Amino acid sequence: MNSVLQAWVTQLPMMQQTVLLTAIRGPDGLPKYGATKMLLRWYRRCVLLSALDGRVLADPIEANGGSFTGPSLDGADDLDPWADRMQVHVNQYLRDLDAIPHHFQLHFMHAVEIVGYKHPDHSVRHFWHGVYVRLVHDMHVWPETEEQLDERLGDSRSGWLKRADPATVA
């Protein structure tokens, strides 16, 4: 049986896998080729396999993946590394936050936190951790540590309840 998830994702606790999947689709009503969708394309490449050929698309440049997991950047990395070039999309995403549904923004922030702590490739992990820190600081709060993330989303109801608000506990 095949899965569209990259192998590293399947090794995470189920709660963390679920968080990653909640951000896959993205919000409605935003331009298909705007900063939000370009960030999402790269995010999807970090979590999913290319459905067309079952491969990992290891950078935001490779021309593959259709519009769902397609490239976020044009051209090679000859002059500027992709992580530096992707900051244009991160900057615009932060400028556009007032137009992005808050519900999606929270899903996306938590998902990139997981990629930023757990992705097996250092450069990918470093990029997404930087995005997570910027998103958290934009809200004027402090980032979770990896240990706090693992306790909150470690497939333990007691760990999750420690940080849950009583109004939302089912």
Phi and psi in degrees as GROMACS dihedral restraints (atoms count N, CA, C in turn):
[ dihedral_restraints ]
;  ai    aj    ak    al  type     phi  dphi    fc
    3     4     5     6     1   -93.0    20    10
    4     5     6     7     1   156.1    20    10
    6     7     8     9     1  -131.9    20    10
    7     8     9    10     1   147.1    20    10
    9    10    11    12     1   -82.7    20    10
   10    11    12    13     1   -10.8    20    10
   12    13    14    15     1   -78.1    20    10
   13    14    15    16     1   140.6    20    10
   15    16    17    18     1   -65.5    20    10
   16    17    18    19     1   152.1    20    10
   18    19    20    21     1   -57.6    20    10
   19    20    21    22     1   -39.0    20    10
   21    22    23    24     1   -63.0    20    10
   22    23    24    25     1   -32.0    20    10
   24    25    26    27     1   -65.5    20    10
   25    26    27    28     1   -38.9    20    10
   27    28    29    30     1   -70.1    20    10
   28    29    30    31     1   -12.4    20    10
   30    31    32    33     1   -89.2    20    10
   31    32    33    34     1    -7.5    20    10
   33    34    35    36     1   -79.8    20    10
   34    35    36    37     1   159.4    20    10
   36    37    38    39     1   -56.7    20    10
   37    38    39    40     1   150.3    20    10
   39    40    41    42     1   -59.8    20    10
   40    41    42    43     1   -35.3    20    10
   42    43    44    45     1   -63.1    20    10
   43    44    45    46     1   -39.3    20    10
   45    46    47    48     1   -69.6    20    10
   46    47    48    49     1   -39.0    20    10
   48    49    50    51     1   -59.7    20    10
   49    50    51    52     1   -41.9    20    10
   51    52    53    54     1   -62.0    20    10
   52    53    54    55     1   -43.4    20    10
   54    55    56    57     1   -60.7    20    10
   55    56    57    58     1   -43.1    20    10
   57    58    59    60     1   -59.2    20    10
   58    59    60    61     1   -39.9    20    10
   60    61    62    63     1   -71.9    20    10
   61    62    63    64     1   -27.7    20    10
   63    64    65    66     1   -66.4    20    10
   64    65    66    67     1   -23.1    20    10
   66    67    68    69     1   -96.2    20    10
   67    68    69    70     1    -3.0    20    10
   69    70    71    72     1   -61.9    20    10
   70    71    72    73     1   -44.9    20    10
   72    73    74    75     1   -72.5    20    10
   73    74    75    76     1   -45.5    20    10
   75    76    77    78     1    89.3    20    10
   76    77    78    79     1   170.2    20    10
   78    79    80    81     1   -83.8    20    10
   79    80    81    82     1   151.8    20    10
   81    82    83    84     1   -80.4    20    10
   82    83    84    85     1   161.3    20    10
   84    85    86    87     1    84.4    20    10
   85    86    87    88     1     4.3    20    10
   87    88    89    90     1  -108.8    20    10
   88    89    90    91     1   152.8    20    10
   90    91    92    93     1   -58.0    20    10
   91    92    93    94     1   136.7    20    10
   93    94    95    96     1   -61.6    20    10
   94    95    96    97     1   -28.4    20    10
   96    97    98    99     1  -114.9    20    10
   97    98    99   100     1    23.1    20    10
   99   100   101   102     1   -85.6    20    10
  100   101   102   103     1   178.8    20    10
  102   103   104   105     1   -59.5    20    10
  103   104   105   106     1   -40.4    20    10
  105   106   107   108     1   -61.0    20    10
  106   107   108   109     1   -48.0    20    10
  108   109   110   111     1   -68.8    20    10
  109   110   111   112     1   -31.8    20    10
  111   112   113   114     1   -68.7    20    10
  112   113   114   115     1   -39.8    20    10
  114   115   116   117     1   -64.0    20    10
  115   116   117   118     1   -41.7    20    10
  117   118   119   120     1   -64.1    20    10
  118   119   120   121     1   -38.7    20    10
  120   121   122   123     1   -58.9    20    10
  121   122   123   124     1   -46.4    20    10
  123   124   125   126     1   -66.6    20    10
  124   125   126   127     1   -41.3    20    10
  126   127   128   129     1   -57.2    20    10
  127   128   129   130     1   -47.8    20    10
  129   130   131   132     1   -59.8    20    10
  130   131   132   133     1   -40.1    20    10
  132   133   134   135     1   -62.7    20    10
  133   134   135   136     1   -26.2    20    10
  135   136   137   138     1   -82.0    20    10
  136   137   138   139     1   -16.2    20    10
  138   139   140   141     1  -115.5    20    10
  139   140   141   142     1   -37.3    20    10
  141   142   143   144     1  -105.2    20    10
  142   143   144   145     1   158.3    20    10
  144   145   146   147     1   -85.6    20    10
  145   146   147   148     1   154.0    20    10
  147   148   149   150     1   -65.0    20    10
  148   149   150   151     1   120.5    20    10
  150   151   152   153     1   -67.4    20    10
  151   152   153   154     1   -21.6    20    10
  153   154   155   156     1   -76.2    20    10
  154   155   156   157     1   -28.6    20    10
  156   157   158   159     1  -143.3    20    10
  157   158   159   160     1     5.3    20    10
  159   160   161   162     1    70.0    20    10
  160   161   162   163     1    20.5    20    10
  162   163   164   165     1  -103.7    20    10
  163   164   165   166     1   157.8    20    10
  165   166   167   168     1   -78.7    20    10
  166   167   168   169     1   129.0    20    10
  168   169   170   171     1   -96.4    20    10
  169   170   171   172     1   102.0    20    10
  171   172   173   174     1   -84.1    20    10
  172   173   174   175     1    -1.4    20    10
  174   175   176   177     1  -147.5    20    10
  175   176   177   178     1   168.2    20    10
  177   178   179   180     1   -85.9    20    10
  178   179   180   181     1    13.6    20    10
  180   181   182   183     1  -109.5    20    10
  181   182   183   184     1   -39.6    20    10
  183   184   185   186     1   -50.1    20    10
  184   185   186   187     1   131.3    20    10
  186   187   188   189     1   -79.9    20    10
  187   188   189   190     1    88.9    20    10
  189   190   191   192     1  -165.4    20    10
  190   191   192   193     1   165.2    20    10
  192   193   194   195     1   101.3    20    10
  193   194   195   196     1    -1.8    20    10
  195   196   197   198     1    66.7    20    10
  196   197   198   199     1  -161.4    20    10
  198   199   200   201     1   -81.9    20    10
  199   200   201   202     1   -20.5    20    10
  201   202   203   204     1   -77.3    20    10
  202   203   204   205     1   -43.9    20    10
  204   205   206   207     1  -122.7    20    10
  205   206   207   208     1    28.5    20    10
  207   208   209   210     1   -69.6    20    10
  208   209   210   211     1   177.9    20    10
  210   211   212   213     1   -67.1    20    10
  211   212   213   214     1   151.1    20    10
  213   214   215   216     1  -103.5    20    10
  214   215   216   217     1   -15.1    20    10
  216   217   218   219     1  -133.0    20    10
  217   218   219   220     1   151.8    20    10
  219   220   221   222     1  -102.3    20    10
  220   221   222   223     1   149.7    20    10
  222   223   224   225     1    82.1    20    10
  223   224   225   226     1   168.8    20    10
  225   226   227   228     1   -81.2    20    10
  226   227   228   229     1   170.4    20    10
  228   229   230   231     1   -90.8    20    10
  229   230   231   232     1    25.5    20    10
  231   232   233   234     1   -58.3    20    10
  232   233   234   235     1   -41.3    20    10
  234   235   236   237     1  -101.0    20    10
  235   236   237   238     1   -45.3    20    10
  237   238   239   240     1  -124.8    20    10
  238   239   240   241     1   131.9    20    10
  240   241   242   243     1   -62.8    20    10
  241   242   243   244     1   151.8    20    10
  243   244   245   246     1   -57.4    20    10
  244   245   246   247     1   -37.0    20    10
  246   247   248   249     1   -62.7    20    10
  247   248   249   250     1   -37.5    20    10
  249   250   251   252     1   -70.0    20    10
  250   251   252   253     1   -42.5    20    10
  252   253   254   255     1   -66.3    20    10
  253   254   255   256     1   -32.5    20    10
  255   256   257   258     1   -68.6    20    10
  256   257   258   259     1   -17.3    20    10
  258   259   260   261     1   -62.2    20    10
  259   260   261   262     1   -25.5    20    10
  261   262   263   264     1   -59.4    20    10
  262   263   264   265     1   -43.7    20    10
  264   265   266   267     1   -70.3    20    10
  265   266   267   268     1   -39.0    20    10
  267   268   269   270     1   -63.4    20    10
  268   269   270   271     1   -46.4    20    10
  270   271   272   273     1   -58.4    20    10
  271   272   273   274     1   -45.9    20    10
  273   274   275   276     1   -68.0    20    10
  274   275   276   277     1   -37.7    20    10
  276   277   278   279     1   -57.1    20    10
  277   278   279   280     1   -46.6    20    10
  279   280   281   282     1   -64.1    20    10
  280   281   282   283     1   -36.7    20    10
  282   283   284   285     1   -68.1    20    10
  283   284   285   286     1   -28.3    20    10
  285   286   287   288     1   -91.6    20    10
  286   287   288   289     1     2.6    20    10
  288   289   290   291     1   -55.2    20    10
  289   290   291   292     1   -32.1    20    10
  291   292   293   294     1   -64.3    20    10
  292   293   294   295     1   -22.5    20    10
  294   295   296   297     1   -96.9    20    10
  295   296   297   298     1    -5.3    20    10
  297   298   299   300     1   -96.8    20    10
  298   299   300   301     1   130.1    20    10
  300   301   302   303     1   -55.1    20    10
  301   302   303   304     1   131.4    20    10
  303   304   305   306     1   -57.8    20    10
  304   305   306   307     1   -39.3    20    10
  306   307   308   309     1   -59.4    20    10
  307   308   309   310     1   -46.0    20    10
  309   310   311   312     1   -63.8    20    10
  310   311   312   313     1   -44.0    20    10
  312   313   314   315     1   -55.6    20    10
  313   314   315   316     1   -41.5    20    10
  315   316   317   318     1   -66.9    20    10
  316   317   318   319     1   -43.0    20    10
  318   319   320   321     1   -59.9    20    10
  319   320   321   322     1   -45.4    20    10
  321   322   323   324     1   -64.9    20    10
  322   323   324   325     1   -44.7    20    10
  324   325   326   327     1   -59.3    20    10
  325   326   327   328     1   -45.9    20    10
  327   328   329   330     1   -68.3    20    10
  328   329   330   331     1   -35.3    20    10
  330   331   332   333     1   -67.6    20    10
  331   332   333   334     1   -45.0    20    10
  333   334   335   336     1   -69.6    20    10
  334   335   336   337     1   -24.7    20    10
  336   337   338   339     1   -59.7    20    10
  337   338   339   340     1   -46.6    20    10
  339   340   341   342     1   -63.9    20    10
  340   341   342   343     1   -46.1    20    10
  342   343   344   345     1   -61.6    20    10
  343   344   345   346     1   -38.2    20    10
  345   346   347   348     1   -68.5    20    10
  346   347   348   349     1   -20.7    20    10
  348   349   350   351     1  -102.8    20    10
  349   350   351   352     1   -27.4    20    10
  351   352   353   354     1  -114.9    20    10
  352   353   354   355     1   -17.3    20    10
  354   355   356   357     1   -60.6    20    10
  355   356   357   358     1   138.7    20    10
  357   358   359   360     1   -71.8    20    10
  358   359   360   361     1   -20.8    20    10
  360   361   362   363     1   -90.7    20    10
  361   362   363   364     1   123.2    20    10
  363   364   365   366     1   -57.8    20    10
  364   365   366   367     1   -44.9    20    10
  366   367   368   369     1   -66.4    20    10
  367   368   369   370     1   -37.3    20    10
  369   370   371   372     1   -67.9    20    10
  370   371   372   373     1   -47.4    20    10
  372   373   374   375     1   -57.7    20    10
  373   374   375   376     1   -46.0    20    10
  375   376   377   378     1   -62.3    20    10
  376   377   378   379     1   -43.5    20    10
  378   379   380   381     1   -58.7    20    10
  379   380   381   382     1   -52.4    20    10
  381   382   383   384     1   -70.1    20    10
  382   383   384   385     1   -31.9    20    10
  384   385   386   387     1   -63.5    20    10
  385   386   387   388     1   -39.9    20    10
  387   388   389   390     1   -62.0    20    10
  388   389   390   391     1   -40.4    20    10
  390   391   392   393     1   -63.0    20    10
  391   392   393   394     1   -45.3    20    10
  393   394   395   396     1   -57.3    20    10
  394   395   396   397     1   -47.9    20    10
  396   397   398   399     1   -61.6    20    10
  397   398   399   400     1   -41.5    20    10
  399   400   401   402     1   -63.5    20    10
  400   401   402   403     1   -41.8    20    10
  402   403   404   405     1   -65.2    20    10
  403   404   405   406     1   -41.2    20    10
  405   406   407   408     1   -66.9    20    10
  406   407   408   409     1   -46.8    20    10
  408   409   410   411     1   -64.5    20    10
  409   410   411   412     1   -30.7    20    10
  411   412   413   414     1   -61.5    20    10
  412   413   414   415     1   -28.2    20    10
  414   415   416   417     1   -89.2    20    10
  415   416   417   418     1     1.4    20    10
  417   418   419   420     1    64.0    20    10
  418   419   420   421     1    37.6    20    10
  420   421   422   423     1  -128.8    20    10
  421   422   423   424     1   172.7    20    10
  423   424   425   426     1   -98.6    20    10
  424   425   426   427     1   146.2    20    10
  426   427   428   429     1   -69.9    20    10
  427   428   429   430     1   152.1    20    10
  429   430   431   432     1   -72.5    20    10
  430   431   432   433     1   152.2    20    10
  432   433   434   435     1   -81.4    20    10
  433   434   435   436     1   165.4    20    10
  435   436   437   438     1   -62.0    20    10
  436   437   438   439     1   -36.3    20    10
  438   439   440   441     1   -64.6    20    10
  439   440   441   442     1   -41.1    20    10
  441   442   443   444     1   -65.2    20    10
  442   443   444   445     1   -41.6    20    10
  444   445   446   447     1   -58.2    20    10
  445   446   447   448     1   -48.4    20    10
  447   448   449   450     1   -64.1    20    10
  448   449   450   451     1   -33.4    20    10
  450   451   452   453     1   -71.4    20    10
  451   452   453   454     1   -43.6    20    10
  453   454   455   456     1   -68.9    20    10
  454   455   456   457     1   -37.9    20    10
  456   457   458   459     1  -122.4    20    10
  457   458   459   460     1    47.2    20    10
  459   460   461   462     1  -106.9    20    10
  460   461   462   463     1    27.0    20    10
  462   463   464   465     1    65.0    20    10
  463   464   465   466     1    27.3    20    10
  465   466   467   468     1  -122.6    20    10
  466   467   468   469     1   120.7    20    10
  468   469   470   471     1   -59.9    20    10
  469   470   471   472     1   -39.2    20    10
  471   472   473   474     1   -65.0    20    10
  472   473   474   475     1   -39.0    20    10
  474   475   476   477     1   -65.3    20    10
  475   476   477   478     1   -41.3    20    10
  477   478   479   480     1   -66.6    20    10
  478   479   480   481     1   -40.8    20    10
  480   481   482   483     1   -65.3    20    10
  481   482   483   484     1   -25.5    20    10
  483   484   485   486     1   -59.0    20    10
  484   485   486   487     1   -29.0    20    10
  486   487   488   489     1  -113.7    20    10
  487   488   489   490     1     1.6    20    10
  489   490   491   492     1   -82.8    20    10
  490   491   492   493     1   146.6    20    10
  492   493   494   495     1   -81.4    20    10
  493   494   495   496     1   137.7    20    10
  495   496   497   498     1   -56.8    20    10
  496   497   498   499     1   -27.1    20    10
  498   499   500   501     1   -71.0    20    10
  499   500   501   502     1   -19.8    20    10
  501   502   503   504     1  -112.8    20    10
  502   503   504   505     1     7.4    20    10
  504   505   506   507     1   -82.4    20    10
  505   506   507   508     1   124.6    20    10
